């Protein structure tokens, strides 16, 4: 019993030596400037969208690309065959064989004529005619070879090449179909991807190039307003937003973004200063030197200097002292 009374006396003595309770921390509520954001939808688009066109008309015998494939510039995408070109090349080959035989015969006649001229049997005029005939056959062979090279180039143009590196967005044809010169075999998107958005023209003067844009994705992201087009289409201003690491798996996909359209004054309190009881939000303020809980209506959240602040719509007035840490 004596031991218990001694311990109690010691505890009371130590309590008397403890410092008083920590005073509650507070600050004076003042209006702060906050940015108003407008939510709009933007589309993921390729900076360059170029069709890979057929340079030759004929039958599409090979198709090596489909929607969504990644391609490199110059990569073969398809092959077109025109059977008439093969027939023309065979005809030119036959002409070359005939001309080469005639050229060989003319050269033999020329050699024989030169021998006869040395003996005085033939005339120089006859020999000039033989030389001319050799030159004619030689020039005809060169002209036929040049014509054949033209056909070979047309056959080579049957291979459709990717105009740039990127992703195949659309392949509107199928293998076995007949295509015409200039018809699009595939549409390739490349040169980088960005967000293109359309904003009502009444907000045209509220943003400018270089503004920070909030991207509403699975994770927090920000973009930069890279270009604002001067032409208004259907009452909307078109603008491009650059975003690092933008997912290009789905081009023309819609993404929710938020644009800064102006600033206004608002009363902000730290998120930790708000208490929620039975679905009602309270903020503690000093009234007559005593902490009093005040029911409030809250607005949106704002990040000010890295701190999560919440807007108080009603329930508080500027100049009141908000208690942020109290027991």
PESUL-V22840 format. One record per backbone hydrogen bond with DSSP energy under -1.0 kcal/mol. CO is the residue of the C=O (numbers start at 1). NH is the residue of the N-H. If there is no record, write none. Layout:
co->CO nh->NH
co->CO nh->NH
This chain:
co->1 nh->5
co->2 nh->6
co->3 nh->7
co->4 nh->8
co->5 nh->9
co->6 nh->10
co->7 nh->11
co->8 nh->12
co->9 nh->13
co->10 nh->14
co->11 nh->15
co->12 nh->16
co->13 nh->17
co->25 nh->324
co->25 nh->325
co->27 nh->322
co->29 nh->319
co->32 nh->266
co->34 nh->264
co->36 nh->261
co->38 nh->259
co->40 nh->257
co->42 nh->255
co->43 nh->196
co->44 nh->252
co->45 nh->194
co->48 nh->190
co->50 nh->188
co->52 nh->185
co->52 nh->186
co->54 nh->182
co->58 nh->179
co->59 nh->61
co->59 nh->81
co->60 nh->176
co->62 nh->79
co->66 nh->69
co->69 nh->168
co->71 nh->166
co->72 nh->75
co->75 nh->162
co->77 nh->64
co->78 nh->160
co->79 nh->61
co->79 nh->62
co->81 nh->59
co->82 nh->85
co->83 nh->87
co->84 nh->88
co->85 nh->89
co->86 nh->90
co->87 nh->91
co->88 nh->92
co->89 nh->93
co->90 nh->94
co->91 nh->95
co->92 nh->96
co->93 nh->97
co->94 nh->98
co->95 nh->99
co->96 nh->100
co->97 nh->101
co->98 nh->102
co->99 nh->103
co->100 nh->104
co->101 nh->105
co->102 nh->106
co->103 nh->107
co->104 nh->108
co->105 nh->109
co->106 nh->110
co->107 nh->111
co->108 nh->112
co->109 nh->113
co->110 nh->114
co->111 nh->115
co->112 nh->116
co->113 nh->117
co->114 nh->118
co->115 nh->119
co->116 nh->121
co->123 nh->127
co->124 nh->128
co->125 nh->129
co->126 nh->130
co->127 nh->131
co->128 nh->132
co->129 nh->133
co->130 nh->134
co->131 nh->135
co->132 nh->136
co->133 nh->137
co->134 nh->138
co->135 nh->139
co->136 nh->140
co->137 nh->141
co->138 nh->142
co->139 nh->143
co->140 nh->144
co->141 nh->145
co->142 nh->146
co->143 nh->147
co->144 nh->148
co->145 nh->149
co->146 nh->150
co->147 nh->151
co->148 nh->152
co->149 nh->153
co->150 nh->154
co->151 nh->155
co->152 nh->156
co->153 nh->157
co->155 nh->158
co->156 nh->159
co->158 nh->80
co->160 nh->77
co->160 nh->78
co->162 nh->74
co->166 nh->71
co->167 nh->189
co->168 nh->68
co->170 nh->187
co->174 nh->177
co->177 nh->60
co->179 nh->58
co->180 nh->183
co->183 nh->54
co->186 nh->52
co->187 nh->169
co->187 nh->170
co->188 nh->50
co->189 nh->167
co->190 nh->48
co->192 nh->47
co->194 nh->45
co->195 nh->241
co->196 nh->43
co->197 nh->239
co->199 nh->237
co->200 nh->203
co->201 nh->204
co->203 nh->206
co->208 nh->211
co->211 nh->225
co->213 nh->223
co->214 nh->258
co->215 nh->217
co->221 nh->215
co->223 nh->213
co->224 nh->242
co->225 nh->210
co->227 nh->240
co->233 nh->236
co->235 nh->201
co->236 nh->233
co->237 nh->199
co->238 nh->229
co->239 nh->197
co->240 nh->226
co->240 nh->227
co->241 nh->195
co->242 nh->224
co->243 nh->246
co->250 nh->253
co->253 nh->44
co->255 nh->42
co->256 nh->216
co->257 nh->40
co->258 nh->214
co->259 nh->38
co->262 nh->36
co->264 nh->34
co->266 nh->32
co->267 nh->312
co->269 nh->310
co->270 nh->273
co->271 nh->274
co->275 nh->282
co->277 nh->280
co->280 nh->277
co->281 nh->296
co->282 nh->275
co->283 nh->294
co->284 nh->323
co->285 nh->292
co->287 nh->290
co->290 nh->287
co->292 nh->285
co->294 nh->283
co->297 nh->313
co->297 nh->314
co->300 nh->311
co->302 nh->309
co->304 nh->307
co->307 nh->304
co->308 nh->271
co->309 nh->302
co->310 nh->269
co->311 nh->299
co->314 nh->297
co->317 nh->320
co->320 nh->29
co->321 nh->286
co->322 nh->27
co->325 nh->25
